[in-house]
Amino acid sequence: LIKHISGPNSLWRDVKTYQDFAYAVSEGGSGIQVMKMTNIDNGNVTLVNTVNDVGTSSTHNVAIDVDSGYLYRLGGGSEGARIYNLNANPANPQYVGSWKSRYIHDAQVITYASGPYAGREVMFACTIAFGGGSSTTGLTIVDVTNKSNIQTLDQVYYSNPGYSHQGWLSSDLNYFYLGDELDEDGTFPSTTHIIDVSDPANASAVATFTNGNTAITHNLYTLGDMVFLANYTSGLRIYDASDPLNMWEFGYFDTAPGGDQATFNGLWSVYPYFPSGTVIGSDLESGLFVWTISGNLLDITVVGGAPAALDPDGDSVPITITESSPGDVMPGTETLYFSTGTGF
């Protein structure tokens, strides 16, 4: 334990960092707690400020665009995004504006470095209409470049909506992978919605992915061609998204092996961005998990290409599985999944 800093008594708390500072928010209130971490390696972390100046004191999450230096207070009560400038003094965030057209549960905010939107700051927000039901939940794409003239670029809805919870952009910024927290109901399986955002002003839901599990999807993040998901009772799931519209699961670690019920237990979130490749995850009941993602990916080929049709009464499809090194394949575990267009 390096330092314990008191905060509101609440299950919900999120933290993001910028330069030498960490910013914590909570549904329990207290606004933004600002902590200085310059001397963290020497065991010195200090609470240097509490910013509680606009709207309700509660906040669901916080997003920071490290390229622009702006912080976004998300949700909390009936709030959208409250925006703060960190550039002049990161220890004292300055309120500069807000977007309140819809409730925001979570968001990713980026500044485009190239392409038609180069230099523009865009927020990809998981939202729901104020007073609206599940049919109003989706992805809202907002141009926040000019904090005094914020513009909504597009509103995207998808099939079988429950509650647009959280998502993350693909590494090439062409797709947004979104998890809906309330669509899994014990029958509808763990589902990731794939939204084409290559043109942020003309986005559309183009596909879904499911591994057939029954657990609820919660938080996900992308790294290269991989998608890391914290899916509550089914734990950590890792997808290969090198073909972004046809992802497949190549690894998992079940932190809650007692079952895959559609309940709010198990793995809450995951962080795959350490330079070492170490991945960490926080489990509601079991605490902190630290993983090393090791082992070689297998080269799997459908001999002669995928067949145009399969006989529903039984058919044969030759597959070649090539090991990077002997022992990568556990004999007897090979399983072929196929889709008729309505899921695997």
TILUMFI-100101 format. One line per 2 residues: their letters; for each residue x, y, z of N, C-alpha, C. Coordinates in steps of 0.1 Angstrom, whole numbers, plus 5000, padded with zeros to 4 digits. Each point is the difference from the previous one (the first is absolute). Layout:
a = X:Y:Z:X:Y:Z:X:Y:Z | ...
//
This chain:
li = 5008:4988:5000:4992:5012:5000:5009:5012:5000 | 4998:5009:4990:5008:5012:4999:4993:5011:5008
kh = 4987:5002:4997:4993:5010:5007:4985:4997:4999 | 4993:5003:5011:4985:5000:5000:4995:5014:5001
is = 4991:5003:4990:4994:5013:5000:4985:4998:5001 | 4994:5006:5010:4986:4998:5003:4991:5006:4989
gp = 4989:4994:4997:4990:5005:4991:4986:4996:5004 | 4990:5003:4992:4987:4997:5003:4998:4985:5001
ns = 4990:4995:5008:4997:4986:5002:4991:4996:4989 | 5005:4994:4989:4992:4996:4988:5007:4989:4993
lw = 4992:4991:4994:5005:4989:4992:5007:5006:4987 | 4995:5011:4995:5005:5005:4987:5011:5011:5002
rd = 5012:4997:4995:5010:5010:5001:5009:4997:4987 | 5004:5011:4993:5009:4998:4989:5011:5010:5000
vk = 5012:4997:4995:5011:5008:5001:5007:5000:4986 | 5004:5012:4996:5008:5002:4988:5012:5008:5003
ty = 5011:4999:4992:5012:5008:5002:5003:5009:4989 | 5008:5011:5004:5005:5010:4990:5013:5005:5006
qd = 5011:4999:4992:5013:5004:5005:5002:4994:5014 | 5003:5008:5010:5004:4994:5013:4988:5000:5010
fa = 4987:5001:4994:4989:5001:5008:4990:4989:4998 | 4992:4996:5010:4989:4991:4999:4987:5007:5004
ya = 4989:4997:4992:4988:5007:5003:4989:4989:5003 | 4995:5000:5012:4990:4990:5004:4986:5006:5001
vs = 4990:4993:4996:4986:5004:5001:4992:4989:5005 | 4988:5003:5005:4991:4989:5006:4986:5004:4999
eg = 4991:4990:4999:4986:5002:5001:4996:5005:5014 | 5009:4998:5010:4997:5004:5013:5002:5014:5003
gs = 5005:5008:4990:5002:5014:5001:5015:5004:5001 | 5003:5012:5006:5013:5005:5002:5006:5006:4987
gi = 4993:5001:4989:5005:5007:4989:5012:4992:4994 | 5011:5008:4997:5012:4994:4995:5011:5001:5011
qv = 5006:4989:5004:5011:5000:5009:5013:5000:4992 | 5008:5010:5002:5013:5001:4992:5011:4995:5009
mk = 5008:4990:4996:5011:4995:5007:5013:5002:4993 | 5010:5005:5006:5013:5002:4994:5009:4987:5003
mt = 5006:4995:4989:5007:4988:5001:5015:5001:4996 | 5005:5012:5000:5014:5003:4995:5010:4991:5007
ni = 4998:4998:5013:5010:4992:5008:4994:4986:5004 | 4991:4995:4992:4994:4987:5003:5010:4989:5002
dn = 5011:5000:4993:5011:4990:5002:5006:5000:5013 | 4999:5012:5007:5005:5001:5013:4989:4999:5011
gn = 4989:4995:4996:4988:4998:5009:4993:5013:5004 | 5001:5010:4991:4993:5013:5003:4990:5003:4990
vt = 4987:4999:5004:4988:5004:4992:4992:5009:5009 | 4996:5012:4995:4993:5009:5008:4987:5005:4993
lv = 4990:5002:5008:4987:5006:4995:5003:5015:4999 | 5000:5007:4988:5003:5014:4999:4988:5009:4998
nt = 4989:4994:4996:4988:5008:4996:4988:4991:5000 | 4989:5007:5002:4986:4994:4998:4992:5010:4992
vn = 4996:4996:4988:4992:5009:4992:4986:4996:4999 | 4991:5008:5006:4986:4997:5001:4992:5012:4997
dv = 5001:5005:4987:4995:5013:4997:4988:5001:4992 | 4996:4989:4992:4990:5001:4990:4990:4988:5001
gt = 4987:5003:5002:4990:4990:5000:5001:4991:5012 | 4995:4988:4999:5000:4990:5011:5015:4996:5004
ss = 5002:4997:5012:5013:4996:5005:5004:4986:4995 | 4990:4992:4996:5003:4986:4996:5004:5000:4985
th = 5008:4990:4997:5005:4998:4986:5002:4985:4998 | 4996:4995:4989:5001:4986:4997:5014:4996:4996
nv = 5005:5008:4990:5014:4997:4995:5007:5012:4996 | 5013:4999:4997:5007:5011:4995:5009:4996:4988
ai = 5000:5008:4990:5008:4997:4988:5009:5012:4998 | 5012:4997:4995:5010:5011:4997:5006:4997:4987
dv = 5000:5011:4991:5007:5000:4988:5014:5005:5002 | 5010:4991:5001:5013:5005:5004:5007:5008:4989
ds = 4995:4999:4988:5005:5008:4989:4996:5015:5001 | 4987:5002:5004:4995:5014:5001:5001:5005:5014
gy = 5001:4992:5010:5002:5004:5014:4986:5004:5006 | 4989:4994:4995:4987:5003:5006:4995:4988:5007
ly = 4993:5002:5011:4994:4990:5009:4985:5001:4998 | 4993:4988:5000:4986:5000:4998:4994:4992:5012
rl = 4992:5007:5008:4992:4994:5011:4987:4995:4994 | 4998:4986:5001:4989:4994:4993:4990:4995:5010
gg = 4987:5002:4996:4989:4995:5008:5000:5006:5014 | 4993:4992:5009:4997:5005:5013:4987:5007:5000
gs = 4990:4994:5007:4987:5006:4999:4995:5001:4986 | 4995:5012:4996:4996:5002:4986:5009:5009:4993
eg = 5013:4995:4998:5010:5008:4994:5005:4993:4987 | 5005:5009:4991:5006:4995:4988:5015:5000:5002
ar = 5007:5010:4995:5014:5002:5002:5003:5014:5004 | 5008:5001:5011:5005:5013:5005:5015:5000:4997
iy = 5004:5011:4993:5013:5000:4994:5010:5010:5008 | 5012:4995:5002:5010:5008:5007:5013:5001:4993
nl = 5007:5011:5000:5013:5002:4994:5011:4997:5010 | 5009:4991:4996:5011:4997:5009:5013:5006:4996
na = 5000:5007:4989:5013:5005:4994:5007:5010:5009 | 4993:5010:5005:5006:5011:5007:5005:4995:5014
np = 4992:4992:5006:5004:4995:5014:4993:4987:5003 | 5007:4989:4997:4993:4987:5002:4995:4997:5014
an = 5006:5007:5010:4995:4998:5014:4987:5008:5002 | 4996:5009:4991:4988:5008:5003:4992:5000:4987
pq = 4993:4990:4996:4992:4999:4988:4990:5012:4999 | 5000:5006:4988:4991:5012:4998:4988:4996:4991
yv = 4988:5002:5006:4988:4997:4992:4999:5009:4988 | 4997:4994:4988:4999:5008:4988:4987:4998:4992
gs = 4992:4990:5004:4988:4998:4992:4994:4986:5003 | 4989:4998:4993:4993:4987:5003:4992:4996:4987
wk = 4996:4987:5000:4991:4995:4990:4989:4992:5008 | 4988:5004:4999:4989:4995:5008:4988:4995:4992
sr = 5003:4996:4987:4988:4995:4992:4995:4987:5004 | 5009:4991:5006:4996:4987:5004:5009:4996:5012
yi = 4995:4990:5008:5008:4995:5011:5012:4992:4994 | 5012:5002:5005:5012:4992:4996:5004:4991:5011
hd = 5001:4987:4997:5005:4990:5010:5015:4999:4999 | 5005:5000:4988:5015:4999:4998:5003:5005:4986
aq = 5013:5003:4998:5004:5006:4987:5015:4998:4998 | 5004:5001:4987:5014:5001:4997:5001:5013:4991
vi = 5009:5008:5003:5002:5013:4993:5014:5000:4994 | 5001:5003:4987:5013:5000:4993:5001:5013:4992
ty = 5012:5003:4997:5003:5010:4990:5007:4994:4988 | 4993:5001:4988:5005:4993:4988:5013:5007:4996
as = 5010:4991:4996:5013:5005:4996:5001:5001:4985 | 4991:4993:4993:5001:5001:4985:4986:4997:4994
gp = 4999:5001:4987:4987:4998:4993:4992:5012:5000 | 4987:4999:4996:4991:5011:4998:4997:5007:5014
ya = 5002:4993:5011:4997:5006:5013:5013:5004:5007 | 5011:5001:4993:5012:5004:5007:4999:5013:5008
gr = 5004:4999:5013:5000:5011:5008:4987:5002:5008 | 4990:4992:4996:4987:5002:5007:4999:4990:5011
ev = 4993:5004:5011:4999:4992:5012:4985:4994:5000 | 4999:4987:5001:4987:4993:4998:4998:4991:5012
mf = 4988:5001:5006:4996:4991:5011:4990:4989:4995 | 5004:4988:5003:4992:4988:4997:4993:4996:5013
ac = 4987:5003:5002:4993:4999:5013:4990:4989:5000 | 5000:4992:5010:4989:4990:5002:4989:5008:5008
ti = 4988:5002:4993:4990:5009:5006:4986:4993:5000 | 4992:5007:5007:4985:4997:5000:4993:5014:5001
af = 4988:5001:4994:4993:5012:5000:4994:5002:5014 | 5000:5013:5005:4995:5003:5013:4985:4996:5000
gg = 4997:4992:5010:4986:4995:5001:4996:4989:4990 | 5010:4996:4992:4997:4990:4990:5002:4986:5005
gs = 4995:4990:4992:5002:4986:5004:5011:4994:4992 | 5000:4987:5000:5011:4993:4993:5001:5003:4985
st = 4989:5003:4994:5000:5002:4986:5007:5013:4996 | 5003:5009:5010:5007:5012:4997:5015:5000:5003
tg = 5005:4988:5004:5014:4999:5003:5008:4997:4988 | 5013:5005:5000:5008:4997:4988:5014:5008:5001
lt = 5006:5002:4989:5013:5007:4999:4997:5014:4994 | 5004:5010:5007:4999:5014:4995:5015:5005:4997
iv = 5001:5005:4988:5013:5005:4996:5000:5016:5000 | 5009:5006:5007:4998:5014:5003:5014:5007:4997
dv = 4999:5011:4992:5012:5008:4997:5001:5010:5012 | 5011:4999:5008:5002:5008:5011:5012:5010:4999
tn = 5004:5002:4987:5012:5008:4997:4998:5014:5006 | 4988:5006:4997:4997:5013:5005:4991:4999:5012
ks = 5005:5002:5012:4993:4997:5012:4988:5009:5002 | 5000:5011:4993:4988:5009:5000:4990:4998:4989
ni = 5003:4991:4991:4991:4997:4989:5001:4985:4997 | 4996:4992:5009:5001:4985:4998:4989:4995:4991
qt = 5004:4991:4991:4991:4995:4989:4999:4985:5001 | 4988:4995:4999:4997:4986:4999:5002:4996:4986
ld = 5009:4990:4997:5003:4995:4987:4990:4989:4995 | 4997:4991:5009:4991:4989:4996:4995:4993:5013
qv = 4989:4994:4999:4994:4991:5010:4997:4986:4994 | 5006:4990:5007:4999:4987:4994:4993:4991:5010
yy = 4990:4992:4995:4993:4990:5007:5003:4986:4995 | 4998:4990:5008:5003:4987:4996:4989:4990:5004
sn = 5001:4988:4996:4989:4990:5003:5000:4996:5014 | 4988:4996:5005:4999:4995:5014:5006:5008:5010
pg = 4997:5013:5001:5007:5009:5010:4995:4998:5014 | 5009:5002:5009:4996:4999:5014:5005:5012:5008
ys = 5013:5002:5000:5006:5011:5006:5015:5002:4995 | 5002:5010:4991:5013:5002:4995:5010:5004:5011
hq = 5009:4991:5002:5008:5001:5012:5014:5006:4998 | 5008:4994:4991:5014:5004:4998:5005:4994:4987
gw = 5010:5006:4995:5007:4995:4988:5013:5007:4997 | 5007:4995:4989:5013:5006:4997:5002:4999:4985
ls = 5008:5009:4995:5002:5000:4985:5011:4990:4997 | 4999:4995:4987:5010:4991:4995:5013:5008:4998
sd = 5011:4994:4999:5013:5007:4999:5000:5009:4987 | 4993:4996:4990:5000:5009:4988:4989:5010:5000
ln = 4993:5001:5011:4989:5009:5002:4988:4999:4990 | 4999:4988:4993:4989:4998:4991:4988:4994:5006
yf = 5002:4993:5012:4989:4993:5006:4999:5004:5015 | 4988:5000:5006:4998:5001:5014:4994:4987:5005
yl = 5006:4994:5009:4995:4987:5006:4992:5004:5013 | 4987:4997:5000:4992:5004:5011:4994:4989:5008
gd = 5000:5001:5013:4994:4990:5009:4987:5006:5006 | 4989:4992:4999:4987:5004:5006:4998:4992:5012
el = 4999:5007:5012:5000:4993:5013:4987:4993:5003 | 4989:5003:4993:4987:4995:5004:4993:4991:4989
de = 5007:4997:4990:4994:4992:4989:5002:4985:5004 | 5010:4996:5007:5002:4986:5004:4990:4997:5011
dg = 4991:4991:4998:4989:4997:5010:4999:4986:5004 | 5011:4992:4997:5000:4986:5003:4996:4992:4988
tf = 4994:5006:4990:4997:4994:4987:5008:5006:4989 | 5000:5013:4999:5008:5007:4990:5015:5000:5004
ps = 5009:4995:4992:5014:4998:5004:5008:5012:5001 | 5012:4999:5006:5010:5011:5000:5002:5005:4986
tt = 4997:5013:4998:5001:5006:4987:5008:5013:5000 | 5008:5001:4990:5007:5013:4997:4995:5005:4987
hi = 4996:5013:5000:4994:5006:4989:5012:5007:4992 | 5000:4999:4987:5011:5005:4992:4994:5012:4992
id = 5005:5012:5002:4995:5012:4993:5010:5006:4991 | 4997:5002:4987:5009:5006:4991:5000:5015:5002
vs = 5012:5005:5004:5001:5015:5003:5011:5006:4991 | 5003:4993:4989:5010:5005:4991:4997:5014:4995
dp = 4987:5003:4999:4995:5014:4998:4992:5003:5012 | 5005:5008:5010:4993:5002:5012:4986:5007:4998
an = 4998:5007:4989:4988:5006:4998:4990:4991:4992 | 5004:4988:4997:4991:4991:4993:5003:4986:5005
as = 4998:4997:5012:5004:4988:5007:4988:4990:4999 | 5003:4987:5002:4989:4990:5000:5004:4987:5007
av = 4990:4994:5006:5003:4987:5006:5000:4989:4989 | 5012:4993:4999:5002:4991:4988:5000:4986:5004
at = 5003:4996:5012:5002:4986:5004:4999:4998:5015 | 4999:4988:5004:5002:4997:5014:5009:4988:5002
ft = 5005:4998:5012:5008:4988:5002:4995:4994:5014 | 4999:4987:5000:4998:4993:5012:5008:4987:5001
ng = 5004:4997:5012:5007:4987:5002:4990:4989:5005 | 4988:5004:5001:4989:4990:5004:4999:5000:5015
nt = 5008:5007:5007:4999:5000:5015:4988:5007:5005 | 4996:4998:5012:4988:5006:5005:5003:5012:5009
ai = 5013:5003:5003:5003:5010:5010:4998:5014:4994 | 4999:5010:5009:4997:5014:4996:5013:5006:4996
th = 5000:5008:4988:5012:5007:4996:5001:5013:5008 | 5012:5004:5004:5001:5012:5008:5010:5011:4994
nl = 5013:4998:5002:5010:5009:4995:5009:4993:4990 | 5004:5008:4989:5009:4994:4990:5010:5011:4995
yt = 5012:4995:4996:5010:5009:4995:5007:4993:4989 | 5005:5008:4990:5007:4994:4988:5015:5003:5001
lg = 5008:4991:4995:5014:5002:4999:5005:4992:4988 | 5005:5008:4990:5003:4994:4987:4988:4993:4994
dm = 5002:4987:4996:4988:4993:4995:4993:4992:5010 | 5003:5002:5013:4993:4993:5011:4990:5009:5007
vf = 4989:4993:5005:4990:5006:5008:5000:4993:5013 | 5001:5007:5011:5000:4994:5014:4987:5004:5006
la = 4992:4990:5005:4987:5003:5006:5000:4994:5014 | 4994:5008:5009:4996:4996:5013:4985:4997:5000
ny = 4997:4987:5000:4986:4996:4998:4995:4993:5013 | 5000:5008:5011:4994:4996:5013:5003:4985:5003
ts = 4990:4991:5000:5002:4987:5006:5008:4990:4991 | 5003:5004:4987:5008:4992:4991:5015:5005:5000
gl = 5002:5011:5007:5014:5005:5002:5006:5007:4988 | 5013:4998:4998:5007:5007:4989:4998:4992:4987
ri = 4996:5006:4990:4999:4994:4986:5009:5008:4991 | 5007:4994:4991:5009:5007:4991:4996:4996:4986
yd = 4998:5010:4991:4995:4997:4986:5011:5005:4991 | 5002:4992:4989:5008:5005:4989:4991:5007:4990
as = 5003:5013:4998:4992:5008:4991:5008:5005:4988 | 5009:4991:4995:5008:5004:4988:4990:5001:4988
dp = 4989:4992:5001:4989:5002:4990:4989:5006:5009 | 4999:5014:5000:4992:5007:5010:4985:4996:4999
ln = 4995:4995:4989:4986:4996:5000:4998:4985:5003 | 5010:4993:5002:4999:4985:5003:5010:4997:5010
mw = 4998:5005:5012:5009:4997:5012:4999:4986:5004 | 5010:4995:5007:4999:4987:5006:5007:5000:5013
ef = 4996:4992:5009:5006:4999:5014:5011:4990:5000 | 5012:5005:5004:5011:4991:5000:5006:4998:5014
gy = 4994:5006:5010:5005:4998:5014:4990:5005:5010 | 5001:4994:5012:4991:5005:5011:5006:4995:5013
fd = 4996:5007:5011:5003:4996:5014:4988:5003:5008 | 4994:4990:5005:4987:5001:5007:5003:5003:5015
ta = 4998:5013:5004:5003:5004:5014:4989:4996:5009 | 4988:4995:4995:4989:4996:5008:4995:4986:4995
pg = 5008:4990:5003:4997:4987:4994:4987:4993:5005 | 4993:5006:5009:4988:4994:5005:4988:5000:4990
gd = 5002:5006:4989:4989:5000:4990:5000:5012:4991 | 4993:5001:4990:5000:5011:4991:4986:5007:4999
qa = 4994:5001:5012:4987:5006:5001:5000:5015:4996 | 4989:5005:4995:4998:5014:4996:4998:5008:5013
tf = 5010:5001:5008:4999:5008:5013:5011:5009:5001 | 4999:5010:5008:5010:5011:5002:5011:4995:5010
ng = 5007:4990:4997:5010:4995:5008:5012:4997:4991 | 5012:4999:5006:5012:4996:4993:5008:5011:4995
lw = 5006:4999:4988:5010:5010:4995:4993:5013:4996 | 5005:5011:5006:4994:5013:4997:5007:5007:4989
sv = 5013:5000:5000:5007:5007:4989:5014:4994:4998 | 5006:5004:4989:5013:4995:4996:5009:5011:4994
yp = 5013:4999:5002:5010:5010:4995:5011:4993:4993 | 5001:5001:4987:5010:4993:4992:5012:5009:4995
yf = 5002:5012:5006:5009:5009:4993:5014:5002:5006 | 5004:4991:5009:5013:5001:5006:5010:4996:4989
ps = 5011:5008:4999:5011:4997:4990:5005:4986:5001 | 5000:4994:5012:5005:4986:5002:4991:4990:4994
gt = 4987:5003:4996:4991:4991:4995:4992:4993:5011 | 5003:5004:5013:4992:4995:5011:4986:5005:4999
vi = 4990:4992:5003:4986:5004:5000:4994:4999:5014 | 4993:5010:5005:4994:4999:5013:4984:5001:4999
gs = 4994:4994:5010:4985:5001:5000:4995:5000:5014 | 4989:5007:5003:4994:5001:5013:4987:4992:5001
dl = 5000:4991:5009:4988:4991:5002:4993:5004:5013 | 4987:5002:4999:4992:5005:5011:5001:4992:5013
es = 5001:4986:4998:5001:4992:5012:5014:4995:5003 | 5008:4999:4990:5013:4993:5001:5012:5009:5000
gl = 4998:5013:4997:5010:5010:5000:5008:5001:4988 | 5013:5003:5001:5009:5003:4989:5006:4988:4993
fv = 4999:4999:4987:5007:4990:4992:5011:5006:4992 | 5011:4993:4999:5011:5004:4991:5004:4989:4991
wt = 4999:5003:4987:5002:4989:4990:5012:5003:4991 | 5006:4990:4995:5009:5001:4989:4994:4992:4988
is = 4998:5007:4989:4994:4994:4988:5012:4994:4992 | 5001:4987:5001:5011:4993:4994:4995:4989:4991
gn = 5010:4993:4993:4996:4990:4991:4998:5005:4986 | 5002:4992:4990:4999:5004:4986:4986:4998:4994
ll = 4996:5009:4992:4988:4998:4993:5001:4989:4990 | 4990:4992:4998:5000:4989:4990:4996:5006:4986
di = 5006:4994:4990:4996:5003:4986:4989:4990:4996 | 4988:5004:4998:4989:4991:4997:4995:5004:4986
tv = 5000:4989:4991:4996:5002:4986:4989:4991:4996 | 4990:5005:4993:4990:4991:4994:5005:4996:4987
vg = 5003:4987:4998:5006:4995:4988:4991:5002:4988 | 5006:5007:4990:4992:5004:4988:4990:5011:5002
ga = 5000:5006:5012:4991:5011:5002:4987:4996:5006 | 4993:5009:5007:4987:4996:5006:4990:4996:4990
pa = 4993:4989:5002:4990:4995:4991:4988:5010:4999 | 4993:5000:4989:4989:5009:4998:4988:4996:5008
al = 4999:4986:5002:4988:4995:5007:5005:4988:5008 | 4992:4997:5011:5002:4988:5008:4987:4992:5000
dp = 5001:4987:4999:4988:4991:5002:4996:5000:5014 | 4988:5004:5003:4995:5001:5014:4999:4986:5007
dg = 5000:4989:4992:5000:4987:5005:5014:4994:5003 | 5010:5009:4997:5014:4995:5003:5009:5003:4988
ds = 5012:5004:5002:5009:5003:4989:5014:5000:5006 | 5010:5001:4991:5014:5000:5003:5006:5012:4995
vp = 5008:5007:5008:5008:5011:4996:5015:4998:5005 | 5009:4999:4990:5014:4997:5004:5006:5013:5006
it = 5007:4999:5011:5006:5011:5007:5015:4996:5003 | 5009:5009:4997:5014:4998:5004:5003:5010:5011
it = 5005:4994:5012:5005:5008:5011:5015:4999:5001 | 5007:5011:4999:5014:5000:5000:5005:5006:5013
es = 5008:4992:5007:5006:5005:5013:5012:5009:4997 | 5002:5011:5008:5012:5007:4999:5011:4993:5007
sp = 4997:4992:5010:5010:4992:5006:4992:4987:5005 | 5007:4989:5000:4993:4987:5005:4994:5002:5013
gd = 4988:4995:5002:4993:5001:5012:4990:5011:5002 | 4999:5009:4990:4991:5011:5001:4985:4995:5000
vm = 4998:4989:4993:4986:4995:4999:4999:4989:5010 | 4989:5001:5008:4997:4989:5010:4991:4990:4992
pg = 5005:4988:4997:4992:4991:4992:4986:4997:5006 | 4990:5000:4992:4986:4998:5004:4992:5012:5003
te = 5007:5012:5000:4993:5012:5003:4995:5008:4987 | 5004:4995:4988:4997:5007:4988:4984:4999:4998
tl = 4995:5012:4998:4985:5001:4998:4997:5010:4989 | 4992:4996:4990:4997:5009:4989:4986:5006:5002
yf = 4999:5013:5000:4987:5007:5002:4996:5006:4986 | 4988:4999:4997:4995:5006:4987:4987:5008:5003
st = 4998:5009:4991:4988:5009:5002:4991:4999:4988 | 4987:4999:5003:4990:5000:4989:4995:5014:4997
gt = 5006:5010:5007:4997:5014:4998:4992:5005:5012 | 4997:4992:5009:4993:5005:5012:5008:4997:5013
gf = 5013:4997:4998:5008:4998:5012:5007:4986:4998 | 5011:4998:5008:5008:4988:4999:4993:4988:5007
//
